[in-house]
């Protein structure tokens, strides 16, 4: 059970990291398209 829990933990951590990367890329794209004053 402990190994299953560890795998689930790593999977969730990976999902959070991917979400953060996606949000960062989207924000960067929006910042680039927006005219910088």
Residue frames relative to the residue before (quaternion, step in Angstrom):
aa qw qx qy qz dx dy dz
X 1.0000 0.0000 0.0000 0.0000 0.00 0.00 0.00
X 0.6392 0.5443 -0.3427 0.4216 3.58 0.97 -0.81
X 0.6529 0.5060 -0.3269 0.4591 3.59 0.95 -0.82
X 0.6235 0.5295 -0.3394 0.4644 3.59 1.04 -0.77
X 0.6528 0.5085 -0.3170 0.4635 3.56 0.97 -0.87
X 0.6428 0.5176 -0.3234 0.4629 3.59 0.98 -0.82
X 0.6423 0.5140 -0.3294 0.4634 3.59 0.96 -0.82
X 0.6475 0.5137 -0.3194 0.4636 3.57 0.95 -0.90
X 0.6329 0.5366 -0.3251 0.4537 3.57 1.01 -0.84
X 0.6695 0.4895 -0.2983 0.4724 3.58 0.86 -0.98
X 0.6355 0.5329 -0.3349 0.4473 3.60 0.99 -0.81
X 0.6675 0.4890 -0.3035 0.4725 3.59 0.92 -0.91
X 0.6374 0.5243 -0.3330 0.4560 3.59 0.95 -0.85
X 0.6446 0.5121 -0.3217 0.4677 3.59 0.99 -0.85
X 0.6366 0.5245 -0.3339 0.4562 3.61 0.96 -0.82
X 0.6511 0.5066 -0.3235 0.4635 3.59 0.94 -0.87
X 0.6448 0.5182 -0.3290 0.4556 3.60 0.94 -0.85
X 0.6514 0.5067 -0.3191 0.4659 3.60 0.94 -0.88
X 0.6339 0.5272 -0.3352 0.4559 3.60 0.97 -0.84
X 0.6521 0.5114 -0.3193 0.4597 3.59 0.92 -0.89
X 0.6523 0.5116 -0.3191 0.4592 3.59 0.93 -0.87
X 0.6539 0.5096 -0.3187 0.4595 3.60 0.92 -0.88
X 0.6592 0.5003 -0.3159 0.4640 3.59 0.88 -0.90
X 0.6487 0.5191 -0.3247 0.4520 3.59 0.94 -0.85
X 0.6651 0.4939 -0.3171 0.4618 3.59 0.88 -0.87
X 0.6429 0.5133 -0.3317 0.4618 3.61 0.97 -0.81
X 0.6541 0.5048 -0.3189 0.4645 3.60 0.91 -0.89
X 0.6497 0.5134 -0.3248 0.4569 3.59 0.93 -0.85
X 0.6435 0.5131 -0.3298 0.4625 3.60 0.95 -0.81
X 0.6552 0.5008 -0.3165 0.4688 3.59 0.94 -0.86
X 0.6517 0.5153 -0.3188 0.4562 3.58 0.95 -0.85
X 0.6568 0.5088 -0.3175 0.4571 3.60 1.02 -0.75
X 0.6849 0.4760 -0.2978 0.4644 3.60 0.95 -0.83
X 0.6358 0.5295 -0.3387 0.4480 3.57 1.09 -0.65
X 0.4710 -0.6770 0.4793 0.3002 3.63 -0.86 0.86
X 0.3221 -0.7576 0.5395 0.1766 3.56 -0.80 1.02
X 0.1522 -0.8026 0.5732 0.0633 3.57 -0.66 1.11
